[in-house]
Amino acid sequence: MSLIDLFHKLRRFVHPYRLLVVATLFLTLVGAFTAQVNAWILRYAVDSISAIINHGQGLKAGYTVLITITCILLGKEVLNTFVQFGQKYFGERLRILVAQDLAQAMIEKILTYRVTFYTDNDNEAGRLQTRIDRGIASLTRLVQIFFIEILPLFANSIIALIMMFYANFYVGLIGLCIIPIYFYVTHRQALKLGSWRRKQRDYRETKSQGIISIIESIMVIKSFNREQLESTKQLTLQKELTDNQMKTRHISFVFDGIKSFIEQFGVVLIIILTAFLVLNGQMTIGAIMFHILLFSNVSAPIRQLHRIYDEMNDGLIYAESYFQILEADNEAEPSGQYINKNLKGLFELKQVNFTYPNGKQALHDINMRIEPNKITALVGLSGAGKSTLINLLDKFYTPDSGQIYLDGVDLAEYDTHFLRENIGLVLQRNHIFNGTIEENIRYGNPNADFDTVVDAAKKAFIHDQIMLLPEQYQSKALELSGGQQQRIAIARMFIKNPPIIFLDEPTASLDAIATEQIKNSLDAIKKDRTVIIISHSISQIIDSDYIYVMKDGRLMEGGTHEELYEQNGTYSEIFNAMARSLNIDKITDKIGKIQNK
């Protein structure tokens, strides 16, 4: 991405604050003129004082000169104080407002992306966070550099250069010739450093993701005593990052030395030329100081250019990443326009195939019919494709081929927002947001009143436990146990009250008593709804109206519990394994003995 491309992309974020830009530009112009005052005053002072001395006059004759110098310089400084304050304030305000809009634009955009975007290895949480955070920081820093640093410096330089030409064409020509040479060297430096900066960005993202991975996996790491292994991994990465940084610094220092020589060479040429012109009678002594100070104003951007250019090019690397995420329009979640006010919940899948972004085919030629107002169970070993199937029905993913119909209409034609408003989803591990219990339950229906929240909690058998907490419904939800959090998630589904329900191991993290309580509450909400349940619970499978058996992404069998069990196929094998894992024979025998007593 070039600077021109970047400014084009940033324009829509800066445009709403154009009045701030105009104010900053005006103050920049005023500041550029005040910056030249010292050079003119020094020339006036040297030439005037020299004339007074040459005429044999003393301090009395110089009072006028001293008063004039004092008034002008103090007036200039007072004006400069207001100008610099305005430049910094307006520039910083612009930076903060643009940062706010950049962050909000990113949040609004990534919320529209499909799930496959987040499952891509390049878009892991740590990598995305690094790209977004550094991208926003870099972009706002570029805005700040442009309006607070570059504009004043270059305005000063241009006006000083014009004044140099006005005073003496040849002196101005020297100043003009030095600038493009310096720019060329700086540009070559940026090209040389570009690939190294991109590597550095990748190392930083990997490092950030590695730290997040350590934090998330700390229990496993400690349980296996693998602290040294993880430390070694991070040390290797850190050394690669350090080597890259050292190479970047080495290149920078070489080019900085060249640029410093160019700048000082220009100063030497100015001194020699002005001294020659003074000796030749074409210039006063005061003009020497005048031109040196003006050249100093011309070279001020040059002295800062390497730092600013480095920052800008470093910022461009992360700006590229930011806009790659922001403009990933091919990742936008697809949505149709169709809305069915009388949704029944008849799903039909015809020859559906699906492959994950990593290349693994999860579903093979699935043909299935899920009846409305019935309970359909999906049974199979881990990796059979059950959860993937639910993800397709909820439009988290789209099939590679085949069709999915809901009430006779292709699922792709449905408005995605409408569809998900009418589907309740309870997962094996549900996400609990950082907030109160009440806020987490109300997430299912933001407009629900408190009584409705309490009623949902009661149906999920969590109300009594909430009331024992010091702050009750205002307690932090993240402080609850895993089983309690699962019931909060189920209460969230109750308050949503959708006509279609997907249950993916909803009681997996609950104890036996809680499982029984939740089963009773789920039995109540299952009435007159289309329910698809994934479970390893024998009781929930047997209660289903219809059962589909999956294996390795393929549909193996379908029927009622009795029909499938009598076939002695995959279902029978899985069901018997479940029974043996629960020691059903011993439990039945024990219960029988108790009852016979």
C-alpha positions, 0 to 999 in steps of 0.5 A: 500500500502506497501513501496515496492509497492510504490517504485515499482510504483514510479520507472517509474517516477524516472527512467528517472532521474537515473543519478541524483539518481546515483550522489546523491548516490555517494555524500551520500556515500562520506558524510557518510564517512566524518560524521565519521571524528569527532569521529576519530579526537576526539579519536586521540586528546584525546589520543594524548593530554593525552600522551603529558600530561602524559610525562610532555610535554607542548604546544610546543609538542602539536602543531603538534596535533593541526595543524593536527586536524585543517587541517583535520576538516577544510578540512572535512568541506569544502568537506562537504559543497560541498557534502551537496550542491550536495545532496540537489540540486540533491535531490530537482531537482529530486523532482521537476522533478518527481512532474512535471511528476506525475502531467502531468501523472494524467492530461493525465489519467483523461482526458481519463476517462468516464463521469460516473467517475466524477459523482460518489459521491466519485469523487466530484471536491473538493475530487478529487482535495484534493486527487491529490494535496496531493497525488503529494505533498506526493509522491514528499515529499517521494522522497525527504525524501528518497534521501535527508534524509533517504539515508544520515542518514542510510549511516552514521548509517551503516558506523558508526556501522561497525566502532564500530564493528571494534573498539570493537565487544561488543560495536558494538553489543549494537548499533546493538541490539537497532536498531531493537527494535526501528524499531519494536516500530515505525512499531507498531506505524504506524499500530496503526495510519493507520486507524486514518490517513485514517479517517483524509484524508476523513475529509480533503476531505469532508472539502475541498468539503464543502468549494467549495460548499459554494463558488459555492452556496454563492448566494443561501446561502445569499438569504435564510439567511443560513450563520449560518446553513452552518457555523454550518455544517462546525463547526461539521466537523471541530470538528470531524477532530480536535478529530481525530487529537488529537487522532492521536497526543495522540498515537504518543506521547505515542510511541515517549516516548517509543522510546526516552527511548529505545534510551537513554537506548542504550546510557547508556549501551554504556557509562557503557560498555566503562567505564568498558573497560577503567578501565579494561585497554582494551580501552583508554579514547579517545575510550570512546568519539570515541564510544559515537560519533559513537553511536550518528551517529548510533542513528541519524536515530533513533532520526529522524526515528519517524518523517520520518516514520510518514511522510512516512506513512502519505504520503502513505495514499495520495499516495494510493489515487493518484494511485487509481485515476491514475490506475482506468483503468476500468474508461477509456473511451471506443473507437472503431476503426471505422472511417466513412469518409462519415458520414451522421448522421442516428441514430437508437436506439433499445431497449436502457436502461440506469441507472446512477451510483446512481441507477436511471434508466433514459431511458426505452426501447427506440426505435428511428430513427433520420433521416440524414439532418433533424431536430429532436426535443426532447420534454418532461418535466424536467427529461424525459431523453432528455439530457441523450439521447444526452449524449448516442449519444455523447458516454459520457455514454454507454447504459446498454442494447440495441444498438445505430447505426450511419449510420448502424454501432454500435456506440460502434465501432466508434472511440470516438475522430473521432465521437466527432470531427464530433459532435457539442454540445451546452448546456444550460450552456456551460463552458467558459475557463479562457482565452480571447474571441478569445481563447474560440471561437478558442477552437472549431478549434485550427487551425482557423485563426483570420478572421474565429474566427471573422466570427463565432462571427458574426454568433453568433451575438456577434461580435458587442458587442465584439468590444465595449470592451476595449480589444475586442477579447483579453478581458477575456471571464469570464467577459462577462454576461451569455447570452454573454458567451452562444453566445461565446459557440455557436460561438465555435460550428460555428467554428467547423462546424460539420455535426451533431449538438446537441442543448440542450436548446441553447437559455435558458439563452438569452433574447428575441432579442438575442434568435431571433438572435441566432435562425436565425443563428442556422437556417442557420447552420442547413441546410444539417446537422443532428440536434437534439434539446432539447428546450422549445421554441415553434418556434424551436419545430414547425420548426423541421422535426420530434418530439419525446415526452418523459416522465419519461425516456420513448418514448411516441409519435413521429411525426410532429407537426401537427400529434402529436397535433391532437392526444391530447396526451402528446405532445398536453398537453406540447405544450398547457402548453408552449403556456399558459406560454407565454400568446399566446392568449393575445399576439395574440389578442394584435397583432391582434388589432394593425394590425386592427388599 
